[in-house]
Amino acid sequence: AVHGVLRHLAERRKLVLEDLYERIAWPLYKKYGHAYDAFKIALAEESMGDGVEDPFESLTDVPADVIDELKLYIRRRLAPQPIKIRADVEVSCFTYAGIDAIRDALFAGIACGTENSPIRIRLIAPPIYVLSTMALEKDAGIALLQKAIDVILEKISEKGGKLDVKMAPKAVSLKEETELQAMMERLELENREVEGDDDEE
């Protein structure tokens, strides 16, 4: 990661990579044990502000604009990426409250989301719904979706409905998300074809 950051900086600024190692990497290795640790401290300093040391302050022979670009690339390259968390549930209610009870329960689940990790709920095909969120910490995201499921279960049970978990909250890969999207598009196409058949009749 350190080499990648310095190589990018050298290419962008038309600088000699070895020179960047001598002026940036080696002093950081000497002071922090590893330049990567210094880069992580720089990320923390940007997010937390006062009280966290800026590891680049001691690099007095590096121009400020080069340091600024270095920080920008570290932020892009090393900042943690959000993880997609998903759960599949089946929600049904055959009492008088019916669809209103399901809607209210699902909205209560959505309300469990936070500003940084909002919860989305999509209908696959009645009565199966997909709950999803994005989180920097996998365990926190899973716990958030589980809390939403618990709230939906509580609300729908009050109205005589039920909830079955088809897939417990888990981190999902891009492949799984692509497969879900393809399935939803196929179902939507099938629904359109059925509606078209009805019109002809």
The 8 nearest C-alpha neighbors of each residue, nearest first, counted from 0:
[[1, 3, 2, 4, 35, 77, 76, 5],
 [2, 0, 4, 3, 35, 5, 34, 24],
 [1, 3, 5, 0, 4, 6, 7, 20],
 [4, 2, 0, 6, 1, 5, 7, 8],
 [5, 3, 7, 1, 2, 6, 0, 8],
 [6, 4, 8, 2, 7, 3, 9, 1],
 [5, 7, 9, 3, 8, 4, 2, 10],
 [8, 6, 10, 4, 5, 9, 3, 11],
 [7, 9, 5, 11, 6, 10, 12, 4],
 [10, 8, 14, 6, 12, 13, 7, 16],
 [11, 9, 13, 7, 8, 12, 6, 14],
 [12, 10, 8, 9, 13, 7, 14, 6],
 [11, 13, 9, 14, 10, 8, 65, 7],
 [14, 12, 10, 9, 11, 15, 8, 16],
 [15, 13, 9, 12, 16, 10, 18, 19],
 [14, 16, 18, 17, 9, 19, 13, 10],
 [17, 15, 19, 18, 9, 6, 14, 20],
 [18, 16, 20, 19, 15, 21, 22, 14],
 [17, 19, 21, 15, 16, 20, 22, 14],
 [20, 18, 22, 16, 21, 17, 23, 15],
 [19, 21, 24, 17, 18, 23, 22, 25],
 [22, 20, 18, 19, 25, 23, 24, 17],
 [21, 23, 19, 20, 18, 24, 26, 25],
 [24, 22, 20, 19, 26, 21, 25, 27],
 [23, 25, 20, 27, 26, 34, 28, 21],
 [24, 26, 28, 27, 21, 20, 23, 29],
 [27, 25, 29, 28, 24, 23, 30, 22],
 [28, 26, 34, 30, 24, 29, 25, 31],
 [29, 27, 33, 32, 34, 25, 31, 26],
 [28, 30, 26, 27, 32, 31, 25, 33],
 [29, 31, 27, 28, 32, 26, 33, 34],
 [32, 30, 33, 28, 27, 29, 37, 36],
 [31, 33, 28, 29, 30, 34, 27, 36],
 [34, 32, 28, 35, 31, 36, 27, 37],
 [33, 35, 28, 27, 37, 36, 24, 38],
 [36, 34, 38, 37, 33, 1, 39, 0],
 [37, 35, 39, 34, 38, 33, 40, 31],
 [36, 38, 40, 34, 35, 39, 54, 31],
 [37, 39, 35, 41, 36, 40, 34, 42],
 [40, 38, 42, 36, 41, 37, 35, 43],
 [39, 41, 43, 37, 42, 38, 44, 36],
 [40, 42, 44, 38, 39, 43, 53, 54],
 [43, 41, 39, 45, 40, 44, 74, 38],
 [44, 42, 40, 46, 45, 41, 47, 39],
 [43, 45, 41, 48, 51, 47, 42, 46],
 [46, 44, 42, 43, 48, 47, 41, 53],
 [45, 47, 43, 44, 48, 42, 41, 49],
 [48, 46, 44, 43, 45, 49, 51, 50],
 [49, 47, 44, 45, 46, 51, 50, 43],
 [50, 48, 51, 47, 44, 52, 45, 46],
 [49, 51, 52, 48, 47, 44, 53, 43],
 [52, 50, 44, 49, 48, 53, 47, 43],
 [51, 53, 54, 44, 50, 40, 41, 49],
 [52, 54, 55, 56, 41, 44, 51, 40],
 [55, 53, 56, 37, 52, 41, 57, 40],
 [54, 56, 58, 57, 53, 66, 41, 59],
 [57, 55, 58, 54, 53, 59, 52, 66],
 [56, 58, 55, 59, 54, 53, 26, 60],
 [59, 57, 55, 56, 60, 61, 23, 22],
 [58, 60, 57, 61, 56, 62, 55, 63],
 [59, 61, 58, 62, 22, 57, 23, 63],
 [60, 62, 59, 58, 63, 65, 66, 22],
 [63, 61, 65, 64, 66, 60, 59, 58],
 [62, 64, 66, 65, 67, 61, 68, 59],
 [63, 65, 67, 66, 62, 68, 61, 69],
 [66, 64, 68, 62, 67, 63, 69, 61],
 [65, 67, 69, 63, 64, 68, 70, 62],
 [68, 66, 64, 70, 69, 65, 63, 71],
 [69, 67, 71, 65, 70, 66, 72, 64],
 [68, 70, 66, 72, 67, 71, 65, 73],
 [71, 69, 73, 67, 68, 72, 74, 66],
 [70, 72, 68, 74, 69, 73, 67, 75],
 [71, 73, 75, 69, 74, 70, 76, 68],
 [74, 72, 70, 76, 75, 77, 71, 69],
 [73, 75, 71, 78, 72, 77, 76, 70],
 [76, 74, 72, 73, 78, 77, 71, 70],
 [77, 75, 73, 74, 72, 78, 4, 0],
 [76, 78, 73, 74, 75, 79, 39, 42],
 [77, 79, 74, 75, 76, 80, 42, 73],
 [80, 78, 77, 81, 135, 76, 136, 74],
 [79, 81, 135, 78, 82, 134, 77, 136],
 [80, 82, 135, 134, 133, 79, 83, 136],
 [83, 81, 134, 133, 135, 84, 137, 80],
 [82, 84, 133, 170, 132, 171, 134, 85],
 [85, 83, 170, 169, 132, 131, 171, 133],
 [84, 86, 131, 168, 169, 130, 170, 171],
 [85, 87, 168, 130, 167, 166, 129, 131],
 [88, 86, 129, 166, 165, 128, 164, 130],
 [89, 87, 164, 165, 128, 127, 163, 90],
 [88, 90, 127, 163, 126, 162, 128, 164],
 [91, 89, 162, 126, 161, 88, 127, 163],
 [92, 90, 161, 160, 126, 162, 89, 93],
 [91, 93, 160, 97, 94, 161, 159, 101],
 [94, 92, 97, 160, 91, 95, 159, 96],
 [95, 93, 97, 96, 92, 159, 160, 158],
 [94, 96, 97, 93, 92, 158, 98, 100],
 [97, 95, 100, 94, 99, 98, 158, 92],
 [98, 96, 92, 95, 94, 93, 100, 99],
 [97, 99, 101, 100, 102, 96, 92, 91],
 [100, 98, 102, 101, 97, 96, 103, 104],
 [99, 101, 103, 96, 98, 97, 102, 104],
 [102, 100, 98, 104, 99, 103, 105, 155],
 [101, 103, 99, 105, 104, 100, 98, 106],
 [104, 102, 106, 100, 105, 101, 99, 107],
 [105, 103, 151, 107, 154, 101, 102, 106],
 [106, 104, 108, 102, 107, 103, 151, 101],
 [105, 107, 109, 103, 108, 104, 102, 110],
 [106, 108, 110, 104, 105, 109, 103, 151],
 [109, 107, 147, 105, 106, 110, 151, 111],
 [108, 110, 106, 118, 111, 107, 112, 105],
 [109, 111, 107, 108, 112, 106, 118, 113],
 [112, 110, 109, 108, 147, 113, 107, 146],
 [113, 111, 117, 118, 110, 109, 116, 114],
 [112, 114, 116, 117, 115, 111, 118, 110],
 [113, 115, 116, 117, 112, 118, 111, 110],
 [116, 114, 113, 117, 134, 133, 112, 135],
 [115, 117, 113, 133, 114, 134, 112, 132],
 [118, 116, 112, 113, 114, 132, 115, 119],
 [117, 119, 112, 132, 109, 131, 116, 120],
 [120, 118, 131, 130, 132, 109, 117, 121],
 [119, 121, 130, 129, 131, 128, 118, 122],
 [122, 120, 129, 128, 123, 119, 130, 131],
 [121, 123, 128, 124, 127, 129, 120, 125],
 [124, 122, 128, 127, 183, 121, 125, 129],
 [125, 123, 127, 122, 126, 128, 186, 183],
 [126, 124, 127, 123, 122, 128, 89, 90],
 [125, 127, 89, 90, 124, 91, 128, 122],
 [128, 126, 89, 125, 124, 123, 88, 122],
 [127, 129, 122, 88, 123, 121, 87, 89],
 [130, 128, 87, 121, 120, 86, 122, 88],
 [131, 129, 120, 86, 85, 119, 87, 128],
 [132, 130, 85, 119, 84, 118, 129, 86],
 [131, 133, 118, 84, 116, 83, 117, 119],
 [134, 132, 83, 82, 116, 81, 84, 140],
 [135, 133, 81, 140, 82, 136, 116, 137],
 [134, 136, 81, 82, 80, 137, 79, 133],
 [135, 137, 139, 134, 138, 140, 82, 81],
 [136, 138, 140, 139, 141, 134, 82, 135],
 [139, 137, 141, 140, 136, 142, 143, 134],
 [138, 140, 142, 136, 141, 137, 143, 134],
 [141, 139, 143, 134, 137, 142, 138, 84],
 [140, 142, 138, 144, 168, 143, 139, 169],
 [143, 141, 145, 139, 140, 144, 138, 146],
 [142, 144, 140, 146, 145, 141, 139, 147],
 [145, 143, 147, 141, 146, 142, 148, 168],
 [144, 146, 142, 148, 147, 143, 141, 149],
 [145, 147, 149, 143, 144, 148, 142, 150],
 [148, 146, 108, 144, 150, 145, 149, 111],
 [147, 149, 145, 151, 150, 146, 152, 144],
 [150, 148, 146, 152, 147, 151, 153, 145],
 [149, 151, 147, 153, 152, 148, 108, 154],
 [150, 152, 104, 148, 154, 108, 153, 149],
 [153, 151, 149, 155, 150, 154, 162, 156],
 [152, 154, 150, 156, 151, 155, 149, 157],
 [155, 153, 104, 151, 157, 156, 152, 150],
 [154, 156, 160, 158, 152, 157, 104, 153],
 [157, 155, 159, 160, 153, 158, 154, 161],
 [156, 158, 154, 155, 159, 153, 160, 152],
 [159, 157, 156, 155, 160, 100, 96, 154],
 [158, 160, 156, 157, 94, 92, 155, 161],
 [161, 159, 92, 155, 156, 91, 158, 93],
 [162, 160, 91, 156, 90, 155, 92, 152],
 [161, 163, 90, 89, 152, 91, 164, 88],
 [164, 162, 89, 88, 165, 90, 161, 152],
 [163, 165, 88, 166, 167, 87, 89, 162],
 [164, 166, 88, 87, 163, 167, 89, 86],
 [167, 165, 87, 86, 164, 168, 88, 169],
 [166, 168, 86, 164, 169, 165, 87, 85],
 [169, 167, 86, 85, 141, 144, 84, 166],
 [170, 168, 84, 85, 141, 171, 167, 86],
 [169, 171, 84, 83, 85, 82, 137, 172],
 [172, 170, 83, 84, 175, 169, 85, 173],
 [171, 173, 174, 175, 176, 170, 83, 177],
 [172, 174, 176, 175, 177, 171, 178, 83],
 [175, 173, 177, 172, 176, 178, 171, 179],
 [176, 174, 178, 172, 177, 173, 171, 179],
 [175, 177, 179, 173, 178, 174, 180, 172],
 [176, 178, 174, 180, 179, 175, 173, 181],
 [177, 179, 175, 181, 176, 180, 182, 174],
 [180, 178, 176, 182, 177, 181, 183, 175],
 [179, 181, 177, 183, 182, 178, 176, 184],
 [182, 180, 178, 184, 179, 183, 177, 185],
 [181, 183, 185, 179, 180, 184, 178, 186],
 [184, 182, 186, 180, 185, 181, 187, 123],
 [183, 185, 187, 181, 182, 186, 180, 188],
 [186, 184, 182, 188, 183, 187, 181, 189],
 [187, 185, 189, 183, 188, 184, 190, 182],
 [186, 188, 184, 190, 185, 189, 183, 191],
 [189, 187, 191, 185, 186, 190, 184, 192],
 [188, 190, 186, 192, 191, 187, 185, 193],
 [191, 189, 187, 193, 192, 188, 186, 194],
 [190, 192, 188, 194, 189, 193, 195, 187],
 [191, 193, 195, 189, 190, 194, 188, 196],
 [194, 192, 196, 190, 195, 191, 189, 197],
 [195, 193, 191, 197, 192, 196, 190, 198],
 [194, 196, 192, 198, 193, 197, 191, 199],
 [197, 195, 193, 199, 194, 198, 192, 200],
 [196, 198, 194, 200, 195, 199, 193, 192],
 [199, 197, 195, 200, 196, 194, 193, 192],
 [200, 198, 196, 197, 195, 194, 193, 192],
 [199, 197, 198, 196, 195, 194, 193, 192]]
